[in-house]
Amino acid sequence: MLNLSWLHTFRTLIEVGHFTHTAEKLYMTQPGVSQHIKKLEHACGHSLIKRENKSFEITEQGQRVYEYATQIAREQTELLVSLSFDDPYAGECKLSCSGSLALHLYPKLLALQTRYPSISIHLEAAPNDKILNDVQSGIIDIGLVTYLPNASQFHAENAGIEPLCLILPLHYQNKSITVKQLNDCGLVQHPDAAHYLNLYFDLCGDAELSKLNIEEITKVSYVNQLSQILLPISMGIGFTVLPKSALEGFAHRDKLYIHTPSKPVYEQVFMVHKRNRQLANRYQTIKDTIHENLKIESK
């Protein structure tokens, strides 16, 4: 690796154009400047300047070394600036959350990026376990999960809540939803169905539904693409439970019936990052946007 001090002296000499003036600018002696240049030429294996009496001309190899020295100086300046000035409205933000939350939050994050073009949003949809693994490994910086992770590995804060919805075909509207009706309708199965159904039936305030054994419900369809889960239901096939955000953007929402439970059902959302990791200021801007869109409502 070329000595950075020699490169700095060489770059200054080329820009000043005179050994004596270079020595004055760098608070060195003229022999000291000459020694730096000779050591740099030896390290490069080429003459970098052609001396003519008290003047000199830069060689072709010297021109390339000068460009390299200039690049090093520029990159160092940029590094120091980036370390000393953390812009809350600039830089890449890497986040991960569930697919339903991604549907809900991504448009809001893009609106933020439109307002502050120097912010770049990187959002990945993933299940809880992958989110935590990616946070721990540094692939992403902030994750949104639905349970508190290990406090020795993660810092977690309450991000808000997400309502859960029991979703049926439209012809169930104005009907009392019973265990028999759900069994007759059949379940549209998806990767998170068991988790959402258990949570919904436990918390919805309906004593009959709380006794429902989801393992015994007839499965009428299975799909692992979030955007497709509601499609069979809109066509009169089956029911399911999903976060309310999964309804956003679904083209046939008018063909769905959203059951109104005795007690609203919410899933807690936690915002996590790696413990002892200091996040850049721009993440506070992101966190404020997330909190604003996952406000805790009155239950």
C-alpha positions in Angstrom: 0.0 0.0 0.0 1.4 3.4 -0.9 2.2 5.7 1.9 -0.6 8.3 2.3 1.8 11.0 3.5 3.9 10.6 0.4 0.8 10.8 -1.8 -0.4 13.9 0.0 3.0 15.6 -0.6 3.1 14.6 -4.2 -0.5 15.8 -4.8 0.4 19.1 -3.2 3.6 19.5 -5.3 1.7 18.9 -8.5 -1.0 21.4 -7.5 1.5 24.1 -6.2 4.0 23.5 -9.0 7.1 24.4 -6.9 9.2 22.5 -4.3 9.9 25.5 -2.1 6.2 26.6 -2.0 5.1 23.0 -1.4 7.5 22.8 1.6 6.1 26.1 3.0 2.5 24.9 2.6 3.1 21.6 4.3 5.4 23.0 7.0 8.3 20.8 5.7 11.8 21.4 4.5 12.5 21.3 0.8 14.8 18.3 1.2 11.9 16.6 3.1 9.6 17.2 0.2 12.2 15.8 -2.2 12.6 12.7 0.0 8.9 12.0 0.0 8.8 12.2 -3.8 11.8 9.9 -4.2 10.3 7.3 -1.8 7.0 7.4 -3.7 8.8 7.0 -7.0 10.7 4.0 -5.6 7.5 2.4 -4.2 5.8 2.9 -7.6 8.8 1.7 -9.6 8.5 4.7 -12.0 9.6 8.3 -12.3 6.6 10.5 -11.5 8.2 13.8 -12.4 10.9 14.9 -14.9 13.1 17.4 -13.2 14.5 20.3 -15.3 16.7 22.7 -13.2 14.3 24.3 -10.7 11.1 23.2 -12.5 9.6 19.8 -13.3 7.1 18.2 -15.6 4.8 15.4 -14.6 5.2 12.0 -16.3 2.4 9.8 -17.6 2.9 7.5 -14.6 2.9 10.6 -12.4 -0.4 11.8 -13.8 -2.0 8.5 -12.9 -0.6 8.6 -9.4 -1.8 12.2 -9.0 -5.3 11.2 -10.0 -5.2 8.3 -7.5 -3.9 10.7 -4.7 -6.7 13.1 -5.6 -9.3 10.3 -5.4 -8.0 9.2 -2.0 -8.2 12.7 -0.7 -11.7 13.1 -1.9 -12.9 9.9 -0.4 -11.3 10.7 2.9 -13.1 14.1 2.9 -16.4 12.4 2.1 -15.9 9.8 4.8 -15.2 12.5 7.4 -18.2 14.5 6.3 -20.4 11.4 6.6 -19.1 10.6 10.1 -19.7 14.1 11.4 -23.1 14.9 9.7 -25.9 12.3 10.0 -28.7 13.7 7.9 -32.1 12.6 9.2 -33.6 12.9 5.7 -30.9 11.1 3.6 -29.5 7.6 3.2 -30.8 4.0 2.7 -33.2 2.6 5.2 -33.5 -1.2 5.4 -36.6 -2.6 7.0 -38.5 -5.9 7.1 -42.1 -6.7 8.2 -45.0 -9.1 7.4 -46.5 -9.1 4.0 -49.7 -7.5 5.2 -47.8 -4.7 7.0 -45.8 -4.2 3.9 -49.0 -3.5 1.9 -50.0 -1.0 4.5 -46.7 0.8 5.2 -44.9 0.8 1.8 -47.1 3.5 0.3 -46.6 5.6 3.4 -42.9 5.1 3.2 -42.8 6.0 -0.5 -44.7 9.2 0.3 -42.0 10.0 2.8 -39.4 9.3 0.1 -41.2 11.6 -2.3 -41.0 14.3 0.3 -37.4 13.6 1.1 -35.8 12.3 -2.2 -32.4 11.6 -0.5 -34.0 8.8 1.6 -34.0 5.4 0.0 -36.5 2.8 1.2 -35.5 -0.9 1.2 -38.5 -3.0 2.5 -38.7 -6.8 2.6 -41.7 -8.9 3.5 -40.8 -11.9 5.7 -42.1 -14.0 8.6 -41.1 -13.2 12.2 -38.2 -15.6 12.4 -36.5 -14.4 9.2 -36.9 -10.8 10.3 -35.1 -11.4 13.6 -32.4 -13.4 11.9 -31.8 -10.6 9.3 -31.7 -8.0 12.1 -29.2 -10.0 14.1 -27.0 -10.6 11.0 -27.1 -7.0 9.9 -29.0 -7.6 6.6 -31.7 -5.2 7.8 -31.6 -2.5 10.5 -35.2 -2.4 11.7 -37.8 -5.2 11.9 -41.5 -5.3 12.8 -42.5 -8.5 14.6 -45.5 -9.6 16.5 -43.8 -11.0 19.7 -41.1 -9.8 22.0 -37.8 -11.3 21.0 -34.8 -12.2 23.3 -33.9 -9.0 25.2 -30.2 -10.0 25.3 -30.0 -9.8 21.5 -32.6 -7.2 20.5 -33.9 -3.8 21.6 -37.7 -3.8 21.2 -40.3 -1.0 21.5 -44.0 -0.9 21.1 -44.7 0.1 17.5 -48.5 0.0 17.7 -51.3 -2.5 16.8 -52.8 -4.1 13.8 -56.5 -5.1 13.8 -57.4 -8.7 12.8 -60.4 -9.4 10.7 -62.6 -12.5 10.2 -63.3 -12.3 6.4 -66.2 -14.2 4.7 -68.1 -14.1 1.4 -70.5 -11.2 1.1 -73.6 -13.3 1.5 -72.8 -13.9 5.2 -73.5 -10.2 5.8 -76.1 -9.6 8.5 -75.9 -13.3 9.6 -74.9 -14.4 13.1 -71.6 -16.2 12.6 -71.5 -19.6 14.3 -69.2 -22.6 14.5 -71.5 -24.5 12.2 -71.5 -21.7 9.6 -67.7 -21.5 9.6 -67.4 -25.3 9.2 -69.9 -25.2 6.4 -68.0 -22.3 4.7 -64.6 -23.9 5.1 -61.2 -22.3 5.6 -59.0 -20.7 3.1 -55.7 -21.8 4.5 -52.5 -19.7 4.3 -49.1 -19.9 6.2 -50.3 -17.7 9.1 -53.9 -18.9 9.3 -53.5 -21.0 12.4 -51.8 -18.2 14.4 -54.4 -15.6 13.3 -57.4 -17.8 13.8 -56.4 -18.9 17.4 -55.7 -15.3 18.3 -59.0 -14.0 16.8 -61.2 -16.7 18.4 -59.5 -16.3 21.8 -60.0 -12.6 21.9 -63.2 -11.8 20.0 -65.5 -12.1 23.0 -67.6 -14.9 21.5 -67.8 -17.8 23.9 -68.9 -20.3 21.1 -66.1 -19.3 18.7 -63.5 -19.5 21.5 -64.2 -23.2 21.7 -63.7 -23.8 18.0 -60.9 -26.3 17.1 -59.3 -25.0 14.0 -57.7 -28.4 13.3 -61.2 -29.7 12.6 -62.4 -27.0 10.2 -62.7 -28.1 6.6 -59.9 -26.7 4.4 -61.3 -25.6 1.1 -58.3 -23.9 -0.4 -54.6 -23.1 0.3 -52.5 -20.2 -1.1 -49.2 -18.7 0.2 -49.4 -15.5 -1.8 -50.9 -12.7 0.3 -52.4 -10.9 -2.7 -54.3 -14.1 -3.6 -55.7 -15.2 -0.2 -58.9 -13.1 -0.5 -59.6 -14.0 -4.1 -61.5 -17.3 -3.4 -63.5 -15.6 -0.6 -64.6 -12.9 -3.0 -65.8 -15.7 -5.2 -67.9 -17.3 -2.4 -65.3 -19.9 -1.4 -64.3 -20.1 2.2 -63.3 -17.7 5.0 -60.1 -16.7 6.7 -58.6 -14.3 9.3 -56.0 -11.7 8.2 -54.7 -8.4 9.4 -56.9 -5.5 8.3 -54.0 -4.1 6.2 -54.3 -7.2 4.0 -57.5 -5.7 2.7 -55.8 -2.6 1.4 -55.6 -2.6 -2.4 -57.7 -5.7 -2.9 -59.8 -5.1 -6.0 -62.9 -7.0 -5.0 -63.3 -5.8 -1.4 -67.0 -5.0 -2.1 -67.5 -8.8 -2.4 -66.2 -9.5 1.1 -68.0 -9.4 4.5 -65.9 -8.3 7.5 -67.3 -9.8 10.7 -67.8 -7.4 13.6 -66.7 -9.2 16.8 -68.0 -8.5 20.3 -64.5 -7.2 21.2 -62.1 -5.8 18.6 -59.1 -8.1 18.1 -55.6 -6.6 17.8 -52.2 -8.0 17.2 -49.4 -6.1 19.0 -46.5 -5.0 16.7 -43.0 -4.5 18.0 -40.2 -2.6 16.4 -36.8 -4.2 16.9 -33.2 -3.6 16.1 -29.9 -5.2 17.2 -29.1 -4.6 20.8 -26.4 -1.9 21.4 -26.6 -1.0 17.7 -26.8 2.8 17.3 -29.1 3.6 14.4 -28.6 6.5 12.1 -30.7 9.6 12.5 -32.7 8.8 9.4 -34.3 5.8 11.2 -36.0 8.2 13.6 -37.8 9.6 10.6 -38.8 6.1 9.6 -39.9 5.2 13.1 -42.1 8.3 13.4 -43.8 7.3 10.1 -44.4 3.8 11.3 -45.8 4.9 14.7 -48.1 7.4 13.0 -49.6 4.6 10.9 -49.8 2.0 13.6 -51.4 4.2 16.3 -53.0 2.3 19.2 -56.8 2.8 19.0 -59.3 2.7 21.8 -60.4 -0.9 22.4 
